[in-house]
Amino acid sequence: MTAPEFEAQIINWARSRSDVVALIQIGSRVQPNAAADMWSDWDYHLIVNDPKRYRHTDWLSEIAPCWNSHMDFTERGVFKLSAVFAGGWEVDFVPLAGWQMKLVYWAMARPGLSAIYPKPLITGIANTRLVVAPGYRVVIGGSPWEAKLAALKVDWPRRDMVDRDFRDVVEGFWRHAVWVHKKIMRGETRAALRWFHREVAERGWILLEEEARIAGHPSRPEARKAEQWLDGKRLGQTAIATSVDQRVLAQALLGEMDLFEDVSRNIANSRGFTLNDYSAVAAWMRAKLTTMTRPN
């Protein structure tokens, strides 16, 4: 089966469902200048009358023979159904309530009223802009939904990082860096590896995104398209190798600390943020980690 033939099966299935209000394709296959290839998956917002009816994986086999399926509640607060169909075709569906998405796009078109929007609505707008604005295609829904999605072109006020946000990120980085350091020194390298990426490197990416924004680069959350908005220096600094080897992990943490100190100083100077002195704990960790990186 070819990719167009498989895609037609998805569309035919959605059209056969009377409760499907709209099918909005997102992701690399519809984003301008995206590097979509034979390995790219399909991503859809499945807008329906009652998304609770889709909070299981049984229905995915109605589209095509399914090798594997999984439902996840994502960090953005939505259910995502993922499937690998026969032939290796991979598809992600996010079932969303029609009335909610109509409200989101209505509100998105009126940023002047944002001060009175409840927090869940603001979150819904931010999440929708993050995943849909880079590129979309209205597969089912026609001109009414094309009109709604035009709200994505409206300038929307972006919440800037403030001093308290900055301090939270910096404080959290050094707290978790100490924990990872101790796990490395103790030889619990798998726990260290997991927490290095989950807590330490993640906070580094938050500041890298802010630094790029200050420089006028089109940064995106979660390191998305980072190769396009990091400068040459940061591309090199973020090329950090990790493994369960103590020496490699020690070197990785040292590199992440150097990067974080550089970026946090840059942001503090640019924004006038409060940057507390972490030199003592940094020096303590460096002394220990450097001994770990020496050849035996």
N, C-alpha and C positions, 0 to 999 in steps of 0.2 A: 504494500500500500504506500502510495506517495504522500508527501506532506499535505498537498492540497486535498487529496481524497480523504485523509484523516480529518483535516479541518472541516471538511464538508459534513462529516458525520457528527461533529460537535454541534454545528449550526443546525443541522436537520433535527437533532435531538431537542435542542432548545426550542425550535419552532413548533415541535410537536407538543410542547408543554403549555397548557392554557394559562398556567399561573406565572409564567415567565414574562415579566414586564419589559425587561430590556437585557441585552447582553452586550457588555462593553469590554472590548479587548484592550489590554494594556500590556506593558512589558516591552522587551527588546524587539519583538517581531513587528511592532507598530511604531516604535520610536524613531524619529528622523535621525539618520546617520548612526543608528545603533549597529553594533557588530553582531547582528543575528546570523546564525549559521545552522547547520544541520543538528547541532547539539542544543539549540535554544528551545526552551519549553514554551507552552502557550499559557497566557495568564488572562483571566477573565473576572470581571465583576458580574456576578449572576444576580440580577435584580429581580426579586420575586415578591409575591404577595405575602408569603409566610416563610421566612428563612428557617424557622424551626423544623420545617418538613425536610430540610436538606442537611440537618446536623447528624448525619450518619453517612456511611460510605457505600451503602448498598446500591444506591441509584447510579453510581458511576459506571457499573457494568452495563447499564442500559445504552451507553454511548458506544462501547466497543469492549471486546474481551480485555479484562483488566489483570495485569500481573501483580500489582500492589496498590494499595490505597491507604490513606492516612488522614485523620482529622486532627487539626491543631488549633488551639486558642492562642493567637499571636500576641506579641507584645504591644501591638496597636489596638488590641481589644476586639478583634473580630475572629470568627471561625474561618479557617481555610481548609478546603478539601483538596488534597493532592493525590494524583493517580499516575501510575506508570502503566500505560496500555500496551497491549501486544505489539511488538515491533520496537519498543523502547520510547514511544511517544509519551512525553510527560506534560501534564496539564495541572494548573492550579486554578481552583474556583473559590471565590469569596462570595457566599450567598448574603445578600443585603436586602433589607426591606424597602420596597418601592417608596412608601411614604417617607421613610427616613432620608433616602437619597434625594427625593424631591425637595425636602426641607433643607438638606445640606447645600444643594446647588442654589436654591432660592436665597439662602442666607449668604452664600459665598459671593453672589452678585451684588450684595449690599454691605460692603465692608464698613460703611459709615455707621451702621447699627451695631457693630461688633461689641461695643461696650455693654450692651444689654443682653448679649447672647449667653446662655448658660455654658459652663465649662465643657460638658459633653459635646455640645454643638461645635464649639471652637476646636475641640480635639478632632471631631469628625471632619471638619473643613481642612485642618492641617494634614491629617492622614490622607485625605482624598487628593489634595494638591500634591503631596509627596509622590504618590504612586500613579496618578492619572495625568497630571499636567505635563510630564515629559513626553507623552505621546499616547494616543488612544484611537480606537475605531469603534463607532457605533454599529455593531453587527445586527442587532435586533432592537427596535425602538424607534427608528426613523427620525424624521425632522423634530418631533417634540423633544426627544432626548438630545439631539444635536443642539437644539436651542438651550436646553438646561446646561449642557456641558460648556457652552460658550462662557459661562461664569468663570471658567479656569483662566480666561484671558484677562480678567479684571485684576488690577493690582491689589494685593492683599497685604495688610500690615504684618510684617514679620517681627516676632518678639525677639528683641535683642537680648544678649546675655547681659546680666547686671552683676554688680559686685558680689552679691550673695550667691548667685549661680556659680561664678568663678571660684569663690572660696570653697564651695561644696565640692567642686570637681577636684581642686588641688588637694584639699584635705583628704578626700577619699583616695586619691592616687597614692599619697604617701602612707596612708594607713594600710592599704592592700599591698603596696610594694614591700613593706616590712614583713607582712605575712608570707608573701611569695618568697622573699629572701630566706626566711627561716625554714620554709619547706625545702628549698633548694639545699641549704646547708645540712639539713637533717637527712637528705636523700629521698624525700617524698616527692620525687620529680614529676610524677603524673598529676598529683594534686597541684603542684606548683605550675605545671604547664596549663592545666585547665584554668586556674585562677589568674594566671598571667594574661591570657586573652580575654577572659570574661570581665575582669575588674580593672587591671592595670592598663593594658593596651587600649581598652574601650575608652577610658578617660582621656588618654592621649589623643584619640581620634576626635573627641568632642572639642578639645582645644585646637586641634589642627583645622577643623572645620571653621571655628571662629576666627582663627588667624588668617585663613584664606579669604574669608568674607571681608575682614578688615582691609586686605590687600586688593579687594575688588574682584576676586576670582569667584566663579559660580560654584561654590562648594555645596555638597549635599550630605545629609546625615548618613550614618552607618557606613561611611567610607565608600558610598556609591560613586562610581566614576572617578575615584580619587586620582587615577592616572591622568585625568584631564585637568584637575585643578590644583594639584600639588606642584610646587616648583621643583627644579632639579635637585636642590639641596634636600628638601623634605622627601622626595622620592628615594634618595639614597639612604636617608636616615630611617625610613620606615621599612626598608628591605631587611628586616630582622629575622634571622633564622632561629627556629626553635626545635627542640626535640626533647626526649626524656633523659638525655645525657646531662649530667650536672654541669659540666664545663660549658656546654652550649647554652644551657638555660641561664647560667651566671652571666655569660657574655650578653645574652639577650636582655636581661634585666638591666645591666649596666647601660646598654645602648638606649633602652627605653627611658631610663632616668636622665641621661644626657639630653635626649630629645625633649622630654617633658620640661626640664628646667629651662631649656632654650625657648620653647614655645610659650611657657607661662610667663617668663620675663618679658617677652615681646608683647604679649597681650596686655599685661599689667601696665607696661609703659605706654602702650597705644591708647588704652581705655581709662587709665588712671585708677585701675583696680587695686585692691589691697592684696599684697603678696607677702605672706608671712615667711619667716626665715626657717627653712628646713635643712640648712647646711649641715647641722650636727648629725641628724639622722642619716642624711645622704652620705656623709663622710664615713660614718660607722658601717653602713652597708657596703660602700665601695671598698673599704679595707678588707672586709671579709670576702666579698665576691671576687676581688682581684686575685686573691690567693687561690681561689677555686679555678680560675681561668689559666693558671700557669701549667705548662706541661709537666707531667710526672717525671 
